Amino acid sequence: MRRSGRRAGQGTVEMVVAVPVLCLTLVLAWQAVAAAWTAVRTEEAARRAALRATGAPGVARTVTESRSLAGPLVGGMHVRVTATVLP
């Protein structure tokens, strides 16, 4: 049994649409993971820096850390975290 010419190309059309959508989904997922990873690492660095900061006894210490996000879709974006250690 032969397929008609119109139905034979349906799979090709679906593949042409599906491949870019799949690639975009993968890039967006990668960016989300990279942003979350950078945020966690920046928070850890800010906590360490705040705990190591020296200051007058009884005075709260505040430290701000900033890091750039990596990836093709977030050029110029930064994660900024502020940590405060209370006496």
N, C-alpha and C positions, 0 to 999 in steps of 0.2 A: 504494500500500500504506500503510495506516495503522498507526501505532504504538499499542501498548496504552497505556492511561493510566498504568500503573505505570512503564513504561520511558521515557515522554516526559519525566518530571520528573527522570530520573537526572542529566542534565547540570547542572540547576539545583542539585541537592543537592551535586554535586561542586564546583561553583563556589562555593557558600556555604562549603564547608569549605576550599577552596584559597585563597581571597582572604585570610582572616585568617592562615593559615599563611605565605603569601608575605609579608604585611606584617610579621609577627613576625620572619621570617628577615632581612628587609631592615633592621629596627631593630637586631637583634643584630649584624649585619655592620657597620652604621654605628657602633655602640658599640665594637666591637673595633678598628676603624680609628681612632676618636677616642682610645681608650686608648693604642694604640701610638704615635700621633702625639704625644700629650701626654708619654709616657714618653721619646721621643727628644728632644723639645724641652727637657724638664727635665734630661736627661743633658747636653745641650750647654751649658745654662746653668750647671750645676754645674761642669763642666770649665772653662769660661771664668772663673767666679768663683774656683775653686781656683788657677788659673794666675795670676790677678791679685792674689790674697791676699798680703799682706806678712807677714813673720814673721822670727824669728831665723834666721840662716843655719844650714843643716844640720838644721833641724827640719821634719818632715813637716807639711804644711798640709792640713786637712780642712775641707770645706765641704758643707753639706747644703742642698738645694733641695727645695721642695715646691710642687706645683701641683694645682689642682682639676681633676677630669675634667668635661667638658661632656656633656650628654645627659640624656634623661628617665629612664634606668634606673640611673644611677650617682650619684644625689643624695648629696652629702656625701663622696664618695670622693676620695682624693688620691693622687698619685704622689709618692713621696719617694725622692730619689737622694742618695747620699753620694759625693763625689769626694775623693780624696787625692792630693796631689802629693808625691812623695818627693824628697829633695835629691839 
